[in-house]
Amino acid sequence: MSVVQTIDIATCQLIRKIVFTDEQGVSTEDEVDGMDESSFHFLSYVEGKPVGTARVSIKDGSAKIGRVCVLKEVRGTYQGQALIQACLDWARAENHPRAVLGAQLNALGFYEGFGFKAYGEVFNDAGIDHRMMELSL
């Protein structure tokens, strides 16, 4: 397993399409939001095959982690944890004081494991309930 920063946005988008659009029913219009070109992307690999992705955009000085997903066949193999850790390591190296993300409600515990704290009200994003979370870096 390895996670690397990448400029291969097409592969990131393909993994996101499989997970968000095909599996979770998120519309292409909601998933392709125009933020890819200004974001920093990460890919997770198993035996040379890309299996997960995440991206970080900078919003109000904070590192906003988003579009975190892992292909179904490798879930439970710590790909998601490795992606989040890579995003956090990158944000710290870039001297961002805070990381934020919008977490699907069923993933709150996953992010709490990294020290993220939920704040604000539940909101709907692309038909899925989320809450904002933050972590001081």
C-alpha positions as CSV (number, residue, x, y, z in Angstrom):
1,M,0.0,0.0,0.0
2,S,1.2,3.5,-0.8
3,V,-0.3,7.0,-1.0
4,V,1.2,9.6,-3.3
5,Q,0.3,13.1,-4.3
6,T,-0.7,13.1,-7.9
7,I,-1.5,15.3,-10.9
8,D,-3.5,12.4,-12.5
9,I,-6.9,14.0,-12.0
10,A,-8.5,11.6,-14.5
11,T,-7.7,8.6,-12.4
12,C,-9.0,10.4,-9.3
13,Q,-12.2,11.3,-11.1
14,L,-12.7,7.7,-12.3
15,I,-12.4,6.3,-8.7
16,R,-14.8,9.0,-7.5
17,K,-17.3,8.1,-10.3
18,I,-17.3,4.5,-9.3
19,V,-17.8,5.2,-5.6
20,F,-19.9,8.4,-5.6
21,T,-21.9,8.3,-8.8
22,D,-22.3,4.5,-9.5
23,E,-22.4,3.2,-5.9
24,Q,-23.9,6.1,-3.9
25,G,-26.1,7.7,-6.6
26,V,-24.5,11.1,-6.5
27,S,-25.2,13.0,-9.8
28,T,-22.3,13.8,-12.1
29,E,-23.2,17.5,-11.8
30,D,-22.8,17.3,-8.0
31,E,-19.6,15.2,-8.1
32,V,-17.8,17.2,-10.8
33,D,-17.7,20.6,-9.1
34,G,-15.0,22.5,-10.9
35,M,-12.6,22.4,-8.0
36,D,-10.2,19.7,-9.3
37,E,-7.9,22.0,-11.1
38,S,-7.2,24.2,-8.0
39,S,-6.9,21.3,-5.6
40,F,-4.2,18.9,-4.5
41,H,-4.9,15.2,-5.2
42,F,-3.8,12.0,-3.6
43,L,-4.0,8.4,-4.8
44,S,-3.8,5.2,-2.8
45,Y,-2.3,2.2,-4.5
46,V,-2.4,-1.6,-3.8
47,E,0.0,-3.7,-5.8
48,G,0.4,-0.8,-8.3
49,K,-3.4,-0.4,-8.9
50,P,-5.0,2.9,-7.8
51,V,-7.8,2.1,-5.3
52,G,-8.6,5.3,-3.5
53,T,-8.4,9.1,-3.7
54,A,-8.8,12.3,-1.7
55,R,-8.2,15.9,-2.5
56,V,-7.3,19.0,-0.5
57,S,-8.4,22.5,-1.4
58,I,-7.5,25.7,0.5
59,K,-10.4,27.6,1.8
60,D,-10.0,30.6,4.1
61,G,-6.5,29.4,5.0
62,S,-7.7,26.0,6.1
63,A,-6.9,22.7,4.3
64,K,-10.3,21.4,3.2
65,I,-10.2,17.6,2.7
66,G,-12.8,16.2,0.4
67,R,-13.8,13.6,-2.2
68,V,-12.3,10.9,0.0
69,C,-13.2,7.4,-1.3
70,V,-11.9,3.9,-1.6
71,L,-13.0,1.2,-4.1
72,K,-15.4,-1.4,-2.5
73,E,-13.1,-4.3,-3.0
74,V,-10.3,-2.8,-0.8
75,R,-12.4,-1.2,2.0
76,G,-11.3,-2.4,5.4
77,T,-7.6,-2.5,4.4
78,Y,-6.7,1.0,5.8
79,Q,-6.7,2.8,2.5
80,G,-9.0,5.5,3.8
81,Q,-6.8,6.0,6.9
82,A,-3.7,6.2,4.7
83,L,-5.3,8.8,2.5
84,I,-6.4,11.0,5.4
85,Q,-3.0,10.8,7.0
86,A,-1.3,11.8,3.7
87,C,-3.7,14.8,3.5
88,L,-3.0,15.8,7.1
89,D,0.8,15.4,6.6
90,W,0.6,17.5,3.5
91,A,-1.4,20.2,5.2
92,R,1.0,20.4,8.2
93,A,4.0,20.6,5.8
94,E,2.3,23.5,4.1
95,N,1.8,25.2,7.5
96,H,-2.0,25.2,7.4
97,P,-3.3,25.7,10.9
98,R,-6.5,23.8,10.5
99,A,-8.1,21.0,8.5
100,V,-11.8,20.8,7.8
101,L,-14.1,18.4,6.0
102,G,-17.7,17.6,5.4
103,A,-18.2,14.1,6.6
104,Q,-21.1,11.7,5.7
105,L,-22.8,10.9,9.0
106,N,-21.8,7.3,8.8
107,A,-18.1,8.3,8.6
108,L,-18.1,10.6,11.7
109,G,-16.4,8.0,13.9
110,F,-13.7,7.4,11.2
111,Y,-12.7,11.0,11.2
112,E,-13.0,11.3,15.0
113,G,-10.2,8.7,15.1
114,F,-7.9,11.3,13.7
115,G,-9.0,13.9,16.3
116,F,-11.6,15.7,14.1
117,K,-14.5,17.3,16.0
118,A,-17.9,17.8,14.5
119,Y,-19.5,21.3,14.5
120,G,-22.6,22.9,13.1
121,E,-25.8,21.4,11.9
122,V,-26.4,18.4,9.7
123,F,-26.6,19.5,6.1
124,N,-27.5,17.7,2.8
125,D,-24.8,17.5,0.2
126,A,-25.8,15.6,-3.1
127,G,-28.6,13.9,-1.3
128,I,-26.5,12.6,1.6
129,D,-26.5,14.0,5.2
130,H,-23.1,15.4,6.3
131,R,-21.6,17.4,9.2
132,M,-18.7,19.7,9.1
133,M,-15.6,18.6,11.1
134,E,-12.4,20.3,12.1
135,L,-8.9,19.5,13.4
136,S,-6.3,22.0,14.6
137,L,-3.0,21.2,13.0
